[in-house]
Amino acid sequence: MVQNASPAVEFPPASAEDWRALVLKTLGDRPPESLTTTTADGLTIAPLYGAGAGGPVPSRPFDPDRAWDLRGVTRHPDPARANADILADLEGGAASVLIGLDPTGEAGVAAGSTEDLARVLQGVILELAPVALDAGFLGTIAADWLSGVAKASPGALLRFHLDPLSAFAQSGASPGPIEAHLFAAAGAAARHALTYPQAQLFLASGAAVHEAGGGAACEVAFAAASALAYAKAMVRAGMAMDEAFARITLGLAAEADYFLTIAKLRAARLVWARLTGACGLDVPARIEARSSRRMLTRRDPWTNMLRLTSAGFGAAVGGADAIVLGAFTDALGRPSPLARRQSRNTQLVLMEEAHIARVTDPAAGSGYVEALTDQIARAAWSAFQVTEGLGGVVSALTAGHIAAEVETTCAARADLGEPAIVGVTAFPPAKDEPVEVDTVPGAPVTAPSPRLPGPDGRCPPLAPQRLSEPFETPNAEGAAR
């Protein structure tokens, strides 16, 4: 028996009333509501939840042969090395690849033509392994390169991932009017849709909002508003509305808080269902989840393995169709073969040994996850409506509305005080151990200009940040700078 309890209760308490009595005794003069917290983006977290009472959430169909699409990523500037990375990923268990392109060689593979991309994809069977692109404003041109490599094979599993809105939001400028880039991308999408019936055309991503410090609801709302903008553009280019939505992939960030990741992906499916339902359609959502870069640390980068594992777990349980996990050294530089293998094997362990996705929507019924899903979905839909009320996502970006929402969340996060970041603000290492990163310089190549006629588009940029950066100080070579 618990001594001096008023009223006396057994431990563990036998009923809800006994639990409440024990909690009240422990809190003393404080009410139980004092344990409720609010996140930087306004989500309310209660101390205790009962069984979930939420409605059904659309989920990814269960595939007994492949729980989700394990997507490797390469951004190595050298096309030959990028090709080796891709083949190693596919041979080591990846199902598809994501290629970051940058003709300058600074942020991606230095490719500037169909021939260059063909060298990157040498030995890859496009009818078996989906290939996704990340090319920013060069996306429309890069889509033609990928089409040239596929040689009009109707069975090619291409993921063109046209996404000029994310490039515009992140850079704060477009080479020519952003509306012109949107229309050009839609025209290219309509053209490629006829040749490649299994291709995904647009990526409507909210990752730019996340990486700039925005909250989950704002991220989902931005992705939904981008999806609507892309669907409208494709319809104007001659595509049917149902096909337009079916050819769009939602892009979301997976972070170390796996409960938040699970709820965010579930909320995104609810918002997508409401959006397509409002258009008179029943089109299931496709979600590509990429691990958050803002959560990674330069100091004690080994702890990033834990963050990436949590992110992968959350994305899988949340029902992502494809998952891209970065490397634990991404905050320091390009990954070594060890870092790439570790990233790939993390997903394989979650998939094949932990059997994470053997149950459809395993978080259903959890009071906490159901409540968080509902909060994010409602807030995201409200934010989406505000964006559309301003004239759509392009108008909201140029007016500075999206940037203002992100800044509000960043300011609220700062008001919460110093975060507990393992390896940086909590349990920092006594000595920083260097890790291997790839330092091969990239050689720029000549590529067509993505510039379109007319004045450049402008908006307040959503500059990427890392949450640990303000707390990382210069240190020995190989440590945080």
Salt bridges, closest charged atoms under 4 A:
ASP69 OD2 - ARG71 NH2 2.89
ASP85 OD1 - ARG81 NE 3.24
ASP85 OD1 - ARG340 NE 3.78
ASP89 OD2 - ARG340 NH2 2.39
ASP89 OD1 - ARG344 NH1 2.76
ASP116 OD1 - ARG119 NH2 2.15
ASP134 OD2 - ARG75 NH2 2.99
ASP134 OD2 - ARG290 NH1 3.25
ASP144 OD1 - ARG191 NH1 3.06
ASP144 OD1 - HIS192 NE2 2.98
GLU219 OE1 - HIS210 ND1 3.79
GLU219 OE1 - LYS264 NZ 2.78
GLU243 OE2 - ARG247 NH2 3.16
GLU255 OE2 - HIS210 ND1 3.94
GLU255 OE2 - LYS264 NZ 3.11
GLU255 OE1 - ARG294 NH2 3.77
GLU288 OE2 - ARG71 NH1 2.66
GLU288 OE2 - HIS161 NE2 2.98
GLU288 OE1 - ARG290 NE 2.63
ASP321 OD2 - ARG269 NH2 3.07
ASP330 OD2 - ARG293 NH1 3.73
ASP361 OD1 - ARG266 NE 2.92
GLU370 OE1 - ARG266 NH1 3.62
ASP374 OD2 - ARG378 NE 2.93
GLU388 OE1 - LYS232 NZ 3.99
ASP432 OD1 - ARG299 NE 3.23
ASP438 OD1 - HIS76 NE2 3.21
ASP438 OD2 - ARG81 NH1 2.85
ASP438 OD1 - ARG334 NH2 3.18
ASP456 OD1 - ARG451 NH1 2.61
ASP456 OD2 - ARG458 NH2 3.85
GLU472 OE1 - ARG466 NH2 2.96
